[in-house]
Amino acid sequence: MVNARHGGNRHLGESCLRWAFCAVRSSPGVQHYYEALRGRDKTHSQAIRSVANRLVGILHGCLEHGVLYDEAIAWPQSSAAESVAA
């Protein structure tokens, strides 16, 4: 049996999930990634958490390398489906 973790900053976690939900509705690249996850039988909640996790990773990369966010680089259509399949 797997128990849910209750640690971490609840407000930050909720903000990341809201960010992911809004990104799925407004970004074609994120929407494609979300739909690919749903196609792999992930629930809505699991897919949104995966999107949020990837968005945080992309944000970290942008901050670490001092570059601006570019959707074409962050969510390339060909590799998005491949990374979900892995």
C-alpha positions in Angstrom: 0.0 0.0 0.0 1.3 3.4 -0.9 0.5 6.4 1.4 0.3 10.0 0.2 3.1 12.3 1.3 2.0 15.3 3.4 5.2 17.2 3.5 6.2 20.3 1.6 4.8 23.7 1.0 1.0 23.2 0.4 0.5 26.6 -1.1 3.4 26.2 -3.5 2.2 22.8 -4.6 -1.3 24.1 -5.2 0.1 27.0 -7.2 2.1 24.6 -9.4 -1.0 22.5 -10.1 -2.9 25.7 -11.0 -0.1 26.7 -13.3 -0.1 23.3 -14.9 -3.9 23.4 -15.4 -3.8 26.9 -17.0 -0.8 25.8 -19.2 -2.8 22.8 -20.5 -5.6 25.1 -21.5 -3.5 27.8 -23.1 -0.4 26.2 -24.5 -0.5 23.8 -27.5 2.7 22.1 -26.5 1.6 21.5 -23.0 -1.8 20.3 -24.2 -0.2 17.8 -26.5 2.0 16.5 -23.7 -1.1 16.3 -21.4 -3.1 14.4 -24.0 -0.2 12.0 -24.6 -0.1 11.2 -20.8 -3.9 10.7 -20.8 -3.5 8.4 -23.8 -1.2 6.3 -21.6 -4.1 5.7 -19.1 -2.9 8.3 -16.7 -5.7 9.9 -14.6 -6.3 13.7 -14.9 -4.6 14.2 -11.6 -1.6 12.2 -12.5 -1.2 13.9 -15.8 -1.5 17.4 -14.3 1.1 16.5 -11.7 3.4 15.3 -14.4 2.8 18.6 -16.4 3.5 20.6 -13.2 6.7 18.6 -12.5 7.9 19.2 -16.1 7.1 22.9 -15.9 9.1 23.3 -12.7 12.0 21.5 -14.4 11.8 23.8 -17.4 11.6 26.9 -15.1 14.7 25.6 -13.2 16.6 25.1 -16.5 15.7 28.7 -17.7 16.9 30.2 -14.4 20.0 28.1 -14.2 21.1 29.0 -17.8 19.8 32.5 -17.8 17.5 32.1 -20.8 14.0 33.1 -21.5 11.2 30.5 -21.8 10.6 29.4 -25.4 7.7 27.1 -26.0 9.2 25.7 -29.2 12.3 24.6 -27.2 10.5 23.5 -24.1 7.7 21.5 -25.8 9.0 20.2 -29.2 6.1 18.3 -30.7 8.2 15.3 -32.0 10.1 14.7 -28.8 7.2 15.3 -26.4 5.4 12.2 -27.6 8.7 10.2 -27.4 9.5 11.3 -23.9 6.0 10.4 -22.7 6.3 7.0 -24.3 9.5 6.2 -22.4 
